[in-house]
Amino acid sequence: MADRTYGFDTLQIHAGARPDPATGARQTPIYQNTAYVFRDADHAAALFNLQELGFIYSRLLNPTVAVLQERVATLEGGVGAVACASGHAAQVMALFPLMGPGDNFVASTRLYGGSINQFGHAFKHFGWSVRFVDFEDLDAVKAAVDDRTKAVFCESIANPGGYITDIEAVSLVAKAAGLPLIVDNTSATPYLCRPFEHGADLVVHSTTKYLCGNATSMGGMVVDKGTFDWSASGKFPALSEPNPGYHGLKFHETFGNLAFTFFGIAVTLRDIGMCQAPMNAFQTLLGIETLSLRMDKHCANALKVATFLENHPAVEYVSYAGLPSSPYRARMEQYCPKGASSIFTFGVKGGYDACVKLVDSVELFSHLANLGDSRSLIIHSASTTHRQLTPEQQTAAGAGPEVVRLSIGIEDADDLIADLDQALEKAGRGSAAA
Ligand SMILES: *Cc1c(COP(=O)(O)O)cnc(C)c1O
């Protein structure tokens, strides 16, 4: 068996985990624990100097969280991963080693609404700025890069509009500029899309969504492919230059392809502190055990529901890359041939008012701000998640006033279709009367 590479279904259950050395417990224990006893003073010194790897304090590394890190790194095909408290924390973790005050990064306009807020407003407090660009226009991406640009950021399957980024084309632009390409792979998961195989350098996740899968636990992850040369350009001094917090240690020189991962643990988590709770890592590990089974069902259900909606008289259009009519169908075949995940949008005739009536009329769907749950979810982006954006930003992000977003769960597709059918009927009546 030694020469065998395990398949995805095997790795989603086994990667990173082994029977507990102390007890033989087969399932990964929840190490609900803060600190770890040193063997002696030399051991403690070696750990603090990063000369030996081990557990010191759970803000840096916790045994349950470490299993999750190794599992997601393996599924993505990366060399290492660092877990953190949420997807938003993961975006900070991904950029923190790269950026300094006055630096900028180039990001797609088609992003999760919360990311647009985080990048556009909160990051200003760090002195970081973002340049939002339509990633269909590669010349515009190129033109947005200047000598203070440190990264390029996009989503694989973009939330909310079912848009699929041409990762390979974007990666060539990033590569030519000597910049790492960061891909948020939350909506696709590594089962549907493996961004590293298409030129991405770092992958970020909100594990809160499909990876956990049942909406119990917040979490985030940054995965490093391990091939970006952090020293080549002098643009990334945090990784290439001596670190004053570790007696002048140079992360890239010392840790090679694990530099980004070690920096994430030894500096970002240590100093910024957005660590993941062990209970959340445990719940997420349980979720990942069934990832491929769930994603197949999510995708199959989404295709059935999208097909139903496309043929419904109250629906203006459906934006789902899994539909044969989608302009992104060819990209789906290139980047996520097993399916286009289960988040998509559709336009409701009657606009804003009909959408509000629709979300108030569903019975089986839950009206809430989340996605990637085993339950089916519905939201009207313009009145909720994308409410803080300008009308231009809403439309650019695929969240105009007539747009409803669905996250299709793993229930019976016929029940989901029946629920939408009755709710659309009520929404149509409501707007006709208005
Ligand atoms: C949810 C989400 C995030 C933010 O993750 P949290 O875990 O909610 O902080 C970032 N990107 C995408 C694509 C998401 O769906």
PDBQT file of the ligand as one rigid body, heavy atoms in Angstrom, charges set to zero:
ROOT
HETATM    1  C1  LIG A 501     -18.977  33.061   4.399  1.00  0.00    +0.000 C 
HETATM    2  C2  LIG A 501     -17.923  33.433   3.484  1.00  0.00    +0.000 A 
HETATM    3  C3  LIG A 501     -16.804  34.153   3.921  1.00  0.00    +0.000 A 
HETATM    4  C4  LIG A 501     -16.664  34.627   5.348  1.00  0.00    +0.000 C 
HETATM    5  O1  LIG A 501     -16.588  33.508   6.189  1.00  0.00    +0.000 OA
HETATM    6  P1  LIG A 501     -17.065  33.532   7.730  1.00  0.00    +0.000 P 
HETATM    7  O2  LIG A 501     -16.751  32.158   8.184  1.00  0.00    +0.000 OA
HETATM    8  O3  LIG A 501     -18.523  33.851   7.732  1.00  0.00    +0.000 OA
HETATM    9  O4  LIG A 501     -16.254  34.589   8.404  1.00  0.00    +0.000 OA
HETATM   10  C5  LIG A 501     -15.818  34.469   3.003  1.00  0.00    +0.000 A 
HETATM   11  N1  LIG A 501     -15.924  34.087   1.715  1.00  0.00    +0.000 NA
HETATM   12  C6  LIG A 501     -16.972  33.385   1.264  1.00  0.00    +0.000 A 
HETATM   13  C7  LIG A 501     -17.021  32.974  -0.168  1.00  0.00    +0.000 C 
HETATM   14  C8  LIG A 501     -18.002  33.031   2.115  1.00  0.00    +0.000 A 
HETATM   15  O5  LIG A 501     -19.046  32.342   1.659  1.00  0.00    +0.000 OA
ENDROOT
TORSDOF 0
